[in-house]
Amino acid sequence: MWYGVFLWALVSSLSFHVPAGLLALFTLRHHKYGRFMSVTILLMGIVGPISAGTLTSAAIAGVYRAAGKEMTPFEALILGVGQTFCVVVVSYLRILATL
């Protein structure tokens, strides 16, 4: 059950971070240190869902198991994409707070 939520969180996270990393690589390719920012964006697109996504997916699956409910694939999609959406919103708001 947790695996479906985890996979959707990973796929949706990569769908946000890969274009952002490629855009950063394209725009900062001549910068001395800026080109390495694209690598960190890509790494966070993979490391974030693997570490935090695994824990939150397991917690969601635990709640479903404790409630005795079955999870449909569509619910796994909504919960996985919802995790990524929450991460993107929090990341965006933290950037605005520093301006």
N, CA, C and O of each residue as an XYZ file, in Angstrom:
396
protein
N       0.820     -1.188      0.000
C       0.000      0.000      0.000
C       0.870      1.259      0.000
O       0.603      2.198     -0.751
N       1.906      1.281      0.838
C       2.769      2.460      0.895
C       3.584      2.610     -0.373
O       3.980      3.717     -0.740
N       3.834      1.498     -1.042
C       4.681      1.533     -2.228
C       4.026      2.327     -3.355
O       4.711      3.052     -4.076
N       2.707      2.201     -3.515
C       2.004      2.957     -4.555
C       2.069      4.453     -4.298
O       2.309      5.232     -5.220
N       1.857      4.859     -3.055
C       1.935      6.281     -2.709
C       3.363      6.774     -2.910
O       3.576      7.864     -3.440
N       4.337      5.979     -2.493
C       5.738      6.350     -2.640
C       6.115      6.526     -4.104
O       6.783      7.499     -4.454
N       5.700      5.602     -4.962
C       6.047      5.713     -6.382
C       5.425      6.945     -7.024
O       6.075      7.617     -7.825
N       4.179      7.251     -6.684
C       3.566      8.446     -7.244
C       4.239      9.707     -6.721
O       4.382     10.679     -7.464
N       4.651      9.712     -5.473
C       5.367     10.872     -4.929
C       6.712     11.036     -5.634
O       7.114     12.159     -5.938
N       7.402      9.942     -5.894
C       8.691     10.009     -6.575
C       8.532     10.486     -8.010
O       9.283     11.352     -8.459
N       7.571      9.937     -8.734
C       7.364     10.321    -10.129
C       6.939     11.779    -10.237
O       7.443     12.510    -11.090
N       6.026     12.204     -9.387
C       5.580     13.593     -9.463
C       6.679     14.560     -9.023
O       6.776     15.665     -9.558
N       7.495     14.163     -8.069
C       8.615     15.002     -7.659
C       9.630     15.142     -8.787
O      10.147     16.231     -9.034
N       9.910     14.050     -9.461
C      10.839     14.129    -10.589
C      10.270     14.960    -11.729
O      11.017     15.623    -12.450
N       8.950     14.928    -11.896
C       8.360     15.728    -12.966
C       8.461     17.229    -12.675
O       8.410     18.033    -13.606
N       8.603     17.618    -11.416
C       8.845     19.021    -11.075
C      10.331     19.361    -11.098
O      10.717     20.418    -11.597
N      11.168     18.473    -10.559
C      12.567     18.806    -10.364
C      13.428     18.649    -11.613
O      14.399     19.388    -11.777
N      13.106     17.721    -12.485
C      13.920     17.550    -13.696
C      13.824     18.781    -14.599
O      14.866     19.273    -15.031
N      12.632     19.308    -14.911
C      12.611     20.537    -15.719
C      13.274     21.726    -15.020
O      13.933     22.538    -15.668
N      13.101     21.829    -13.695
C      13.741     22.922    -12.967
C      15.260     22.786    -13.004
O      15.966     23.782    -13.166
N      15.768     21.570    -12.856
C      17.213     21.349    -12.929
C      17.767     21.619    -14.308
O      18.850     22.188    -14.443
N      17.035     21.216    -15.339
C      17.487     21.483    -16.712
C      17.454     22.978    -17.023
O      18.347     23.489    -17.698
N      16.437     23.675    -16.538
C      16.372     25.125    -16.723
C      17.529     25.815    -16.007
O      18.143     26.730    -16.556
N      17.827     25.380    -14.784
C      18.958     25.954    -14.044
C      20.277     25.656    -14.754
O      21.156     26.515    -14.820
N      20.414     24.452    -15.278
C      21.645     24.103    -16.004
C      21.788     24.956    -17.257
O      22.886     25.412    -17.575
N      20.691     25.172    -17.964
C      20.744     25.963    -19.191
C      21.051     27.429    -18.908
O      21.856     28.036    -19.614
N      20.426     28.002    -17.893
C      20.616     29.425    -17.626
C      21.921     29.730    -16.880
O      22.459     30.830    -17.006
N      22.423     28.785    -16.121
C      23.644     29.029    -15.337
C      24.859     28.281    -15.865
O      25.819     28.069    -15.124
N      24.839     27.884    -17.111
C      25.925     27.049    -17.635
C      27.264     27.781    -17.705
O      28.310     27.133    -17.685
N      27.259     29.104    -17.785
C      28.514     29.852    -17.872
C      28.975     30.383    -16.518
O      30.073     30.928    -16.406
N      28.156     30.230    -15.508
C      28.504     30.720    -14.183
C      29.505     29.772    -13.527
O      29.439     28.556    -13.708
N      30.429     30.348    -12.764
C      31.492     29.546    -12.172
C      30.966     28.506    -11.184
O      31.364     27.343    -11.239
N      30.084     28.913    -10.292
C      29.555     27.999     -9.285
C      28.071     27.687     -9.488
O      27.570     26.695     -8.958
N      27.377     28.514    -10.238
C      25.944     28.356    -10.417
C      25.538     27.084    -11.124
O      24.442     26.570    -10.900
N      26.406     26.570    -11.975
C      26.043     25.345    -12.710
C      25.867     24.144    -11.785
O      25.200     23.174    -12.145
N      26.456     24.207    -10.604
C      26.310     23.102     -9.666
C      24.963     23.131     -8.944
O      24.568     22.140     -8.329
N      24.264     24.251     -9.015
C      22.934     24.339     -8.408
C      21.958     23.395     -9.103
O      21.055     22.849     -8.468
N      22.139     23.208    -10.396
C      21.244     22.295    -11.112
C      21.422     20.867    -10.619
O      20.459     20.101    -10.573
N      22.627     20.510    -10.258
C      22.873     19.169     -9.720
C      22.174     19.009     -8.370
O      21.603     17.955     -8.089
N      22.217     20.035     -7.543
C      21.551     19.936     -6.246
C      20.034     19.894     -6.400
O      19.353     19.221     -5.626
N      19.498     20.607     -7.391
C      18.054     20.554     -7.641
C      17.654     19.147     -8.047
O      16.649     18.623     -7.566
N      18.429     18.531     -8.928
C      18.134     17.163     -9.350
C      18.282     16.170     -8.203
O      17.475     15.249     -8.078
N      19.296     16.345     -7.372
C      19.477     15.454     -6.224
C      18.334     15.579     -5.228
O      17.889     14.576     -4.670
N      17.854     16.793     -4.997
C      16.732     16.962     -4.077
C      15.450     16.378     -4.640
O      14.559     15.989     -3.885
N      15.348     16.314     -5.964
C      14.190     15.684     -6.578
C      14.175     14.182     -6.378
O      13.126     13.547     -6.489
N      15.336     13.610     -6.084
C      15.431     12.166     -5.867
C      15.546     11.840     -4.375
O      14.856     10.951     -3.877
N      16.413     12.555     -3.672
C      16.680     12.254     -2.259
C      15.483     12.588     -1.371
O      15.189     11.851     -0.430
N      14.797     13.680     -1.657
C      13.644     14.083     -0.845
C      12.548     13.038     -0.802
O      12.130     12.634      0.283
N      12.065     12.586     -1.968
C      11.021     11.560     -1.928
C      11.501     10.222     -1.373
O      10.719      9.482     -0.775
N      12.772      9.910     -1.566
C      13.260      8.627     -1.045
C      13.313      8.656      0.480
O      12.958      7.672      1.128
N      13.748      9.765      1.054
C      13.851      9.812      2.518
C      12.520     10.197      3.165
O      11.934      9.389      3.885
N      12.042     11.395      2.927
C      10.811     11.849      3.570
C       9.572     11.206      2.965
O       8.603     10.933      3.673
N       9.599     10.965      1.669
C       8.447     10.348      1.007
C       8.184      8.936      1.487
O       7.032      8.512      1.580
N       9.233      8.215      1.789
C       9.066      6.860      2.314
C       8.375      6.893      3.676
O       7.467      6.104      3.939
N       8.809      7.804      4.529
C       8.222      7.892      5.873
C       6.766      8.334      5.831
O       5.922      7.751      6.511
N       6.465      9.351      5.044
C       5.086      9.823      4.991
C       4.176      8.822      4.290
O       3.013      8.678      4.668
N       4.683      8.133      3.283
C       3.885      7.102      2.619
C       3.585      5.946      3.566
O       2.481      5.402      3.567
N       4.572      5.580      4.366
C       4.351      4.521      5.351
C       3.357      4.962      6.417
O       2.554      4.152      6.881
N       3.398      6.221      6.810
C       2.446      6.726      7.799
C       1.022      6.720      7.241
O       0.078      6.351      7.940
N       0.874      7.126      5.992
C      -0.447      7.110      5.361
C      -0.967      5.678      5.246
O      -2.134      5.404      5.524
N      -0.086      4.773      4.833
C      -0.488      3.368      4.720
C      -0.842      2.788      6.086
O      -1.748      1.963      6.196
N      -0.131      3.217      7.122
C      -0.443      2.752      8.473
C      -1.818      3.200      8.929
O      -2.532      2.440      9.582
N      -2.196      4.412      8.597
C      -3.528      4.903      8.948
C      -4.595      4.112      8.196
O      -5.616      3.735      8.771
N      -4.355      3.866      6.917
C      -5.308      3.066      6.138
C      -5.425      1.652      6.704
O      -6.527      1.111      6.800
N      -4.307      1.058      7.076
C      -4.317     -0.298      7.624
C      -5.041     -0.338      8.961
O      -5.822     -1.254      9.220
N      -4.783      0.660      9.819
C      -5.436      0.705     11.127
C      -6.947      0.913     10.986
O      -7.725      0.428     11.808
N      -7.352      1.632      9.946
C      -8.778      1.861      9.725
C      -9.439      0.682      9.027
O     -10.664      0.624      8.923
N      -8.629     -0.258      8.550
C      -9.161     -1.421      7.864
C      -9.675     -1.107      6.467
O     -10.540     -1.809      5.944
N      -9.143     -0.054      5.869
C      -9.561      0.383      4.546
C      -8.596     -0.113      3.486
O      -7.404     -0.266      3.749
N      -9.102     -0.361      2.301
C      -8.259     -0.681      1.150
C      -7.987      0.607      0.381
O      -8.835      1.498      0.319
N      -6.802      0.693     -0.201
C      -6.440      1.879     -0.961
C      -6.523      1.559     -2.453
O      -5.902      0.610     -2.931
N      -7.291      2.356     -3.170
C      -7.375      2.186     -4.625
C      -6.167      2.869     -5.269
O      -5.558      3.745     -4.655
N      -5.814      2.482     -6.489
C      -4.695      3.148     -7.167
C      -4.909      4.651     -7.358
O      -3.950      5.423     -7.329
N      -6.163      5.067     -7.554
C      -6.420      6.501     -7.708
C      -6.143      7.256     -6.412
O      -5.639      8.378     -6.444
N      -6.469      6.647     -5.273
C      -6.158      7.275     -3.985
C      -4.654      7.382     -3.788
O      -4.166      8.381     -3.259
N      -3.915      6.358     -4.209
C      -2.455      6.415     -4.120
C      -1.918      7.541     -4.992
O      -0.983      8.238     -4.596
N      -2.496      7.728     -6.172
C      -2.091      8.822     -7.060
C      -2.336     10.169     -6.395
O      -1.453     11.026     -6.376
N      -3.522     10.355     -5.855
C      -3.870     11.636     -5.225
C      -2.971     11.913     -4.026
O      -2.513     13.042     -3.849
N      -2.715     10.911     -3.209
C      -1.887     11.110     -2.015
C      -0.421     11.355     -2.384
O       0.235     12.187     -1.758
N       0.100     10.646     -3.385
C       1.489     10.850     -3.807
C       1.710     12.209     -4.438
O       2.686     12.892     -4.126
N       0.814     12.604     -5.323
C       0.922     13.927     -5.951
C       0.660     15.014     -4.911
O       1.251     16.092     -4.980
N      -0.209     14.742     -3.962
C      -0.458     15.699     -2.883
C       0.765     15.951     -2.032
O       1.004     17.080     -1.605
N       1.545     14.912     -1.779
C       2.792     15.089     -1.038
C       3.733     16.021     -1.797
O       4.319     16.931     -1.211
N       3.871     15.793     -3.086
C       4.751     16.637     -3.894
C       4.229     18.064     -3.952
O       5.007     19.015     -3.876
N       2.910     18.220     -4.087
C       2.326     19.553     -4.119
C       2.624     20.304     -2.822
O       2.958     21.489     -2.857
N       2.507     19.632     -1.690
C       2.809     20.268     -0.405
C       4.277     20.680     -0.322
O       4.586     21.758      0.184
N       5.170     19.849     -0.804
C       6.599     20.181     -0.793
C       6.874     21.378     -1.689
O       7.643     22.263     -1.314
N       6.263     21.421     -2.859
C       6.468     22.541     -3.782
C       5.923     23.839     -3.180
O       6.572     24.880     -3.280
N       4.760     23.794     -2.567
C       4.182     24.995     -1.959
C       5.055     25.500     -0.818
O       5.331     26.697     -0.735
N       5.489     24.609      0.055
C       6.338     25.019      1.173
C       7.671     25.560      0.666
O       8.165     26.555      1.196
N       8.257     24.939     -0.335
C       9.514     25.423     -0.902
C       9.342     26.810     -1.504
O      10.193     27.680     -1.317
N       8.254     27.017     -2.220
C       7.999     28.315     -2.841
C       7.786     29.379     -1.778
O       8.302     30.489     -1.915
N       7.046     29.076     -0.729
C       6.801     30.062      0.306
C       8.061     30.389      1.103
O       8.216     31.515      1.574
N       8.951     29.432      1.258
C      10.204     29.708      1.962
C      11.081     30.625      1.135
O      11.792     31.457      1.700
N      11.057     30.504     -0.179
C      11.836     31.400     -1.032
C      11.282     32.818     -0.930
O      12.048     33.776     -0.831
N       9.949     32.959     -0.952
C       9.357     34.284     -0.836
C       9.663     34.932      0.502
O       9.772     36.156      0.578
N       9.802     34.157      1.543
C      10.077     34.711      2.871
C      11.479     35.320      2.946
O      11.731     36.191      3.779
N      12.391     34.870      2.084
C      13.752     35.399      2.124
C      13.926     36.659      1.292
O      14.968     37.311      1.369
N      12.918     37.012      0.493
C      13.056     38.199     -0.367
C      12.877     39.490      0.386
O      12.965     40.567     -0.204
